[in-house]
């Protein structure tokens, strides 16, 4: 579990040297002294608590610091002249742009997993998406990666691979897959509404026609699908026509289903 432990006893400074991050806090006797970030693979040197204040960490950042946005935030003439609201808006816009640069390659790759329009049939279930392949996505970054829209330098491949292992990616992927599958199902239903039902049922056996009726009823009764009124009306007309071609006794049975 993630733990933050604050100590003043030198015993802990020696005992917990295997911890990946150590933050040494100043005793406030030198308020003007600035802290530093020091990256090291070995924290064994931090055996006392009189070490120079700063953050000592084994973590090596994947991406380089974007100094441009820092300069923009600090560049004010005279100092402090820019309102706090303006600073917040600038920072919010910056993170929005970086998020978009990160997500756009994922969205572009997701689009390649969708079935072709010609593979969607009005009389068959909507085709499913191809599975997300992290390695295939990473290979696409050289030509369509975030470096096209972001000035931040670093190892984008490792950043994405870390993202793939996080619960955030799992949630994002599940949501996107659900949205796309629903869109494909709606497209298939719309195609069913505009299809030539007369030609389709010509020569079909009764069992096939009954199966079609059940599928049409399922589409119309699916409350989870936001079918527009035009398509819903067309499906209802299809349903009434298909039922009418069956023998009267079978029609009565199907109307009660």
Order of alpha helices (4+ residues) and beta strands (2+ residues): alpha-beta-beta-beta-alpha-alpha-alpha-alpha-alpha-alpha-alpha-alpha-alpha-alpha
